[in-house]
Amino acid sequence: MNFKTVSSIGQLIFAGIGAIAAVASTIDSIKNGDKRAAITGTYAGKSAVDETAKRYNRTLGGYIIEEPDQN
């Protein structure tokens, strides 16, 4: 076998490995995408609530947050 044949076989092997990795990544994103979206949404909601409470001393529903007495 000459160098060109060996090089072509190497390229085919690495292309196959890349294709397998792409399929595995796609399957993972389909399988776990809902979990990641739920986690992201939960933390986005928590940060919105925290920021609203910090800035306006209110909840997202508009209720005033009572400050505890500092005695």
C-alpha positions as CSV (number, residue, x, y, z in Angstrom):
1,M,0.0,0.0,0.0
2,N,1.2,3.4,-0.8
3,F,0.9,6.5,1.3
4,K,-2.2,7.8,-0.4
5,T,-4.1,4.6,0.3
6,V,-3.1,4.6,4.0
7,S,-4.0,8.3,4.2
8,S,-7.4,7.6,2.7
9,I,-8.1,4.8,5.1
10,G,-7.1,7.0,8.0
11,Q,-9.4,9.7,6.9
12,L,-12.3,7.2,6.6
13,I,-11.7,5.9,10.1
14,F,-11.6,9.4,11.6
15,A,-14.7,10.4,9.6
16,G,-16.5,7.4,11.0
17,I,-15.5,8.2,14.5
18,G,-16.7,11.8,14.0
19,A,-20.0,10.6,12.6
20,I,-20.5,8.3,15.6
21,A,-19.8,11.1,18.0
22,A,-22.3,13.4,16.2
23,V,-25.0,10.7,16.5
24,A,-24.2,10.2,20.2
25,S,-24.4,13.9,20.8
26,T,-27.7,14.2,19.0
27,I,-29.2,11.3,21.0
28,D,-28.0,12.9,24.2
29,S,-29.5,16.2,23.4
30,I,-32.8,14.6,22.5
31,K,-32.8,12.4,25.6
32,N,-31.7,15.1,28.2
33,G,-32.8,18.3,26.5
34,D,-36.0,18.5,28.6
35,K,-34.1,18.1,31.8
36,R,-31.7,20.8,30.9
37,A,-34.5,23.2,29.8
38,A,-36.3,22.6,33.1
39,I,-33.2,23.3,35.1
40,T,-32.4,26.4,33.1
41,G,-36.0,27.6,33.5
42,T,-36.0,27.0,37.2
43,Y,-32.9,29.0,37.8
44,A,-34.0,31.8,35.5
45,G,-37.3,32.0,37.5
46,K,-35.4,32.0,40.8
47,S,-33.1,34.8,39.7
48,A,-36.1,36.9,38.5
49,V,-37.8,36.5,41.8
50,D,-34.6,37.3,43.8
51,E,-33.9,40.4,41.7
52,T,-37.5,41.7,42.0
53,A,-37.4,41.2,45.7
54,K,-34.0,42.9,46.0
55,R,-34.9,45.9,43.8
56,Y,-38.5,46.6,44.8
57,N,-39.0,44.8,48.1
58,R,-41.9,42.9,46.4
59,T,-42.7,39.5,45.0
60,L,-43.4,39.0,41.3
61,G,-47.1,39.0,42.2
62,G,-46.7,42.5,43.7
63,Y,-47.0,41.6,47.4
64,I,-44.8,43.7,49.7
65,I,-42.1,41.7,51.5
66,E,-42.0,42.6,55.2
67,E,-38.6,43.2,56.7
68,P,-38.0,41.5,60.0
69,D,-37.5,43.8,63.0
70,Q,-33.9,44.5,63.8
71,N,-34.1,44.5,67.6
